[in-house]
């Protein structure tokens, strides 16, 4: 049976386009079939790949979705990988690249690992979201990083009531609220003042954005919780964002419910590096002076 991978590229980066050609040629030369979304090919130009016209079926039958780009491109790759439970392998060409498994200078090792099937799979929790106005459903979507509800008008705050498991918790006048996964704790939620949560932790984060309230600290809730946000009828409407990529208008009076989605995103891992090391590397954290754990003297 032939082996296939889907190659997703940030076509706006010349270095990504050049790298995509190299990766496609190397994988094809090793006997693998390489696909690419037709939208990518419109930006990259001709490559040794099979065009995938239907995004919903682009990753069907593939072993991996290989992404060349930053976190935004990797999130787009996740949209293509998740419907068919295909692992996602990112090569970072962006700034931070928390979702990426390798840096651009490691691409030859990445190709070798793909050819030799040397990767492990790690599942990451995702969020499902539904928005309604009265009995009318206006949005149903999902996110691997975060769901955010944000104000639509700069001059007016968003008035929302936060509810957890059918019980009201607080009311905020704010710029918005981020509900994030542990994976997303290093993204928008972190910028909004939320904590970093290790990926192995089963939890969801609730982080208000510029809230005018005494009780406006980030919250960490159980993965079984349902978090609801009600936009007050007298306040201007807002915008629902999923991973900063897909948006929906929220009229006044909208109710947004967020809970754990049963389908995770699967990440391909080439290295068993601890998350602590990833944090240090990505944020360039100062660890000079560390001498390691002290060993106990024998008694």
C-alpha positions in Angstrom: 0.0 0.0 0.0 1.3 3.4 -0.9 2.2 5.9 1.8 0.8 9.5 1.6 1.4 12.7 3.4 -0.3 16.1 3.1 2.0 19.1 2.9 0.7 22.4 4.1 2.8 25.5 3.4 2.8 29.2 4.3 2.8 30.4 0.7 3.5 34.0 1.7 7.0 33.1 2.9 9.6 32.6 0.0 11.7 30.4 2.3 8.6 28.2 3.0 7.9 27.9 -0.7 11.5 26.9 -1.4 11.5 24.5 1.5 8.2 22.9 0.4 9.8 22.1 -3.0 12.7 20.4 -1.3 10.6 18.4 1.1 8.2 17.3 -1.6 11.0 16.1 -3.8 12.7 14.3 -1.0 9.6 12.4 0.1 8.6 11.6 -3.4 12.1 10.3 -4.1 11.7 8.0 -1.1 8.5 6.5 -2.6 5.9 8.5 -0.7 2.9 10.3 -2.3 2.7 13.9 -1.4 -0.5 15.9 -1.5 -1.0 19.7 -1.1 -4.1 21.8 -0.9 -4.9 23.5 -4.2 -4.9 26.9 -2.4 -1.3 26.4 -1.4 -0.3 25.4 -4.9 -1.7 28.7 -6.2 0.9 30.5 -4.1 3.8 28.0 -4.2 3.7 27.2 -7.9 4.1 23.7 -9.4 5.6 21.0 -7.1 5.9 17.2 -7.3 2.6 16.8 -5.4 -1.0 15.7 -6.0 -3.5 18.6 -5.7 -6.1 18.2 -3.0 -9.2 20.2 -4.1 -11.5 19.4 -1.2 -10.3 20.6 2.2 -12.6 18.2 4.0 -11.0 15.2 2.4 -7.4 16.6 1.9 -5.9 14.4 4.7 -8.0 11.3 4.1 -5.7 8.2 4.0 -2.6 10.2 4.9 0.0 9.1 7.5 0.9 12.7 8.5 0.0 16.3 7.8 3.4 18.1 7.5 3.2 21.9 8.0 5.9 24.4 7.0 5.2 27.7 8.7 4.4 29.3 12.0 1.7 28.6 14.5 -1.0 30.1 12.3 -0.1 27.8 9.5 0.0 24.9 11.9 -3.5 25.8 13.1 -4.7 25.7 9.5 -3.0 22.3 9.2 -4.9 21.1 12.3 -8.2 22.0 10.5 -7.2 19.7 7.7 -5.8 16.9 9.9 -8.5 16.6 12.6 -11.4 15.3 10.5 -9.5 12.2 9.7 -7.5 11.9 13.0 -4.2 12.3 11.1 -1.2 13.4 13.2 0.2 16.8 12.6 3.9 17.5 12.3 5.0 21.2 12.2 8.3 22.7 11.1 8.7 26.2 12.5 9.3 29.1 10.1 7.6 31.6 12.4 8.7 33.4 15.5 7.8 31.2 18.5 6.2 28.1 17.0 5.0 26.4 20.2 3.0 23.8 18.1 6.0 23.0 15.9 8.1 19.9 16.5 11.2 21.0 14.6 13.0 24.1 13.4 13.8 24.8 9.8 17.4 23.8 10.1 16.3 20.3 11.2 14.2 19.6 8.1 16.5 16.9 6.7 16.2 15.0 9.9 12.4 15.5 9.8 12.2 14.0 6.3 14.3 11.1 7.4 12.1 10.5 10.4 9.0 10.6 8.2 10.5 8.1 5.7 11.5 5.7 8.5 8.2 6.2 10.5 10.1 7.4 13.5 7.5 9.5 15.4 5.2 9.1 18.4 1.7 10.6 18.6 0.5 12.9 21.4 -3.1 13.8 21.8 -4.1 17.3 22.7 -7.4 18.4 24.2 -9.7 20.6 22.0 -12.7 22.7 22.8 -16.2 22.6 21.3 -18.3 25.8 21.2 -21.9 26.6 20.4 -23.5 30.1 20.3 -27.2 30.8 20.4 -29.6 33.7 20.5 -32.7 32.4 22.2 -33.5 29.1 20.6 -31.6 29.9 17.4 -28.1 28.4 17.0 -25.8 30.9 15.2 -22.4 29.1 15.5 -21.0 25.6 16.1 -17.2 25.2 16.0 -14.1 23.9 17.8 -10.6 25.1 18.7 -7.3 23.6 19.6 -5.9 26.7 21.3 -8.7 28.9 22.4 -12.2 30.2 22.0 -12.5 33.9 22.6 -15.5 36.3 22.9 -14.4 39.8 22.2 -16.1 43.2 21.9 -17.0 44.4 18.4 -16.9 48.1 19.0 -13.7 49.7 20.4 -15.6 52.5 22.2 -17.8 50.2 24.3 -17.0 47.4 26.8 -18.6 44.0 26.5 -20.9 43.2 29.4 -20.8 39.4 30.0 -22.0 37.1 32.8 -19.7 34.0 33.3 -21.4 30.7 34.2 -19.7 27.4 35.1 -21.8 24.2 35.1 -25.1 26.1 35.1 -24.2 28.4 38.0 -23.4 32.1 37.6 -20.0 33.1 38.8 -19.4 36.7 37.9 -20.3 39.6 35.7 -17.6 41.5 33.8 -17.3 44.7 31.8 -14.4 43.8 29.6 -12.7 43.7 26.2 -13.4 40.0 26.1 -12.9 36.6 27.6 -10.6 33.8 26.5 -11.4 30.1 27.1 -8.3 28.1 26.4 -6.9 24.6 26.4 -3.5 23.8 28.0 -2.1 23.8 24.5 -3.4 27.4 24.1 -2.1 28.5 27.5 1.1 29.7 25.7 -0.9 31.7 23.1 -3.7 34.3 23.5 -4.5 33.3 27.0 -0.8 33.9 28.0 -0.9 37.4 26.4 -4.1 38.2 28.4 -2.3 37.3 31.7 -3.3 33.6 32.0 -1.0 30.9 33.5 1.0 28.4 31.5 -0.4 25.0 31.9 1.5 21.8 31.1 -0.1 19.9 28.2 -0.5 16.8 30.3 -2.9 18.6 32.6 -6.6 18.0 32.0 -8.1 21.5 32.4 -9.5 24.6 30.7 -8.6 28.2 31.3 -10.9 31.2 31.6 -9.1 34.5 31.2 -10.9 37.8 31.1 -9.3 40.6 28.9 -9.0 44.0 30.6 -12.0 43.4 32.9 -13.3 46.2 35.1 -14.1 44.1 38.2 -12.7 43.2 41.6 -12.9 39.5 40.8 -11.2 39.2 37.4 -8.4 36.7 37.9 -7.8 33.8 35.4 -9.6 30.6 36.4 -8.6 27.0 35.8 -11.6 24.7 35.6 -12.0 20.9 35.2 -12.1 19.5 31.7 -15.7 18.2 32.4 -17.0 21.8 33.1 -19.2 23.7 30.7 -18.2 27.4 30.6 -20.9 29.7 29.4 -20.8 33.4 28.6 -23.9 35.5 28.2 -23.7 38.9 26.4 -26.0 41.2 28.2 -28.9 42.5 26.0 -28.2 46.2 26.8 -24.5 45.9 25.6 -23.2 46.0 22.0 -22.7 42.7 20.4 -19.4 40.9 20.2 -17.4 38.5 18.0 -16.7 34.8 18.6 -13.2 33.7 17.5 -12.0 30.1 17.2 -8.2 29.9 17.2 -8.1 33.4 15.8 -9.0 32.0 12.4 -12.8 31.6 12.2 -15.1 34.3 13.5 -18.9 34.8 14.0 -20.9 37.9 14.9 -22.6 37.7 18.3 -25.7 39.9 18.7 -26.6 41.3 22.1 -28.2 38.6 24.2 -26.0 35.8 22.7 -25.1 32.8 24.9 -21.8 31.0 24.2 -21.2 27.6 25.7 -17.7 26.0 25.6 -16.8 22.5 26.7 -14.3 19.8 26.0 -14.7 18.4 22.5 -14.6 14.6 22.2 -12.2 14.7 19.3 -8.6 15.7 20.1 -5.9 17.0 17.8 -3.0 14.5 17.3 0.6 15.9 17.2 3.5 13.9 15.8 6.5 14.1 18.1 10.1 13.3 17.0 11.7 14.1 20.4 10.8 13.2 24.0 11.9 16.6 25.3 10.2 17.7 28.5 7.8 20.7 28.2 10.0 22.6 30.6 12.8 22.5 28.0 10.4 23.6 25.3 9.4 26.6 27.4 13.0 27.6 28.0 13.9 27.3 24.3 10.8 29.1 22.9 10.8 32.0 25.4 14.6 32.1 25.7 14.2 32.0 29.5 17.3 32.6 31.7 18.4 29.5 33.4 22.1 30.3 33.9 23.4 29.2 37.3 21.3 26.1 37.5 23.4 23.3 38.9 20.9 20.5 38.8 19.1 18.5 41.5 21.3 17.9 44.5 22.1 14.3 45.1 21.5 12.9 48.6 24.6 11.8 50.4 24.6 8.1 51.2 23.8 7.4 54.9 
